[in-house]
Amino acid sequence: MLLMPNKDWQWEYNEDYKQLSISLGSEMEFLTPYKTKALIPDALITSEFSVDHAKFYINLLETLPKVINMSDAAVVQTALNATAAHFLLKPQMPKSWFFEISQECVYCEVGKLFNLNANGTRVLVMVVENSLQAALVMVLSKECPLSESKTLQQFETIKVMHNRLNPLRKAQLVVAA
């Protein structure tokens, strides 16, 4: 079952874990992976889950099951983390040097899935914010190795130039005449 936003939802900063959370009513709290240093100042105070946040979240709830096979719980978790990343993370500079250049030109939009090639590892990512030349992407794979000492975990974000995004390969259908 997919969680739909309501007037009781609000962003909160969880002091115990030092992470952003979303209060989903009186008895449920969703803890995002985003820590203090990555958050804008407004994320550190309680604020409403606005209409814009709800539209973004609902759009992802509708889009994700069409492009990737995941459980309802995983769809909700991904959509909530992407909404938090889109609205409440500090701006980032591109760090494209960690990834190989793609041999294909891609059309980039929020919610679209791509692969990044990092040190010989293919990593699944989703665009959470798009600009003219770069995109903020959220890691959907379990992890994304950047170097021997640095690895991004699932749901962490990184900004990359569009020329690093590789389209997903779909199984080609063979039509017999």
CORWO-V160925 format. One record per residue. N is the residue number from 1. RES is the residue in one small letter. BURIAL is I if it has 24 or more other C-alpha atoms within 12 Angstrom, else O. Layout:
# CORWO-V160925
n & res & burial
N & RES & BURIAL
N & RES & BURIAL
This chain:
# CORWO-V160925
n & res & burial
1 & m & O
2 & l & O
3 & l & I
4 & m & I
5 & p & I
6 & n & O
7 & k & O
8 & d & O
9 & w & I
10 & q & I
11 & w & I
12 & e & I
13 & y & I
14 & n & I
15 & e & O
16 & d & O
17 & y & O
18 & k & O
19 & q & I
20 & l & I
21 & s & I
22 & i & I
23 & s & I
24 & l & O
25 & g & O
26 & s & O
27 & e & O
28 & m & O
29 & e & O
30 & f & I
31 & l & I
32 & t & I
33 & p & I
34 & y & I
35 & k & I
36 & t & I
37 & k & O
38 & a & I
39 & l & I
40 & i & O
41 & p & O
42 & d & O
43 & a & I
44 & l & I
45 & i & O
46 & t & O
47 & s & O
48 & e & I
49 & f & I
50 & s & O
51 & v & O
52 & d & O
53 & h & I
54 & a & I
55 & k & O
56 & f & I
57 & y & I
58 & i & I
59 & n & I
60 & l & I
61 & l & I
62 & e & O
63 & t & I
64 & l & I
65 & p & I
66 & k & O
67 & v & O
68 & i & I
69 & n & O
70 & m & O
71 & s & O
72 & d & O
73 & a & O
74 & a & I
75 & v & I
76 & v & I
77 & q & I
78 & t & I
79 & a & I
80 & l & I
81 & n & I
82 & a & I
83 & t & I
84 & a & I
85 & a & I
86 & h & I
87 & f & I
88 & l & I
89 & l & I
90 & k & I
91 & p & O
92 & q & I
93 & m & O
94 & p & O
95 & k & O
96 & s & I
97 & w & O
98 & f & I
99 & f & I
100 & e & I
101 & i & O
102 & s & O
103 & q & O
104 & e & O
105 & c & O
106 & v & O
107 & y & O
108 & c & I
109 & e & I
110 & v & I
111 & g & I
112 & k & I
113 & l & I
114 & f & I
115 & n & I
116 & l & I
117 & n & I
118 & a & I
119 & n & O
120 & g & O
121 & t & O
122 & r & I
123 & v & I
124 & l & I
125 & v & I
126 & m & I
127 & v & I
128 & v & I
129 & e & I
130 & n & I
131 & s & O
132 & l & O
133 & q & O
134 & a & I
135 & a & I
136 & l & I
137 & v & I
138 & m & I
139 & v & I
140 & l & I
141 & s & I
142 & k & O
143 & e & I
144 & c & I
145 & p & I
146 & l & I
147 & s & O
148 & e & O
149 & s & O
150 & k & O
151 & t & O
152 & l & I
153 & q & O
154 & q & I
155 & f & I
156 & e & I
157 & t & I
158 & i & I
159 & k & I
160 & v & I
161 & m & I
162 & h & I
163 & n & I
164 & r & I
165 & l & I
166 & n & I
167 & p & I
168 & l & I
169 & r & O
170 & k & O
171 & a & O
172 & q & O
173 & l & O
174 & v & O
175 & v & O
176 & a & O
177 & a & O
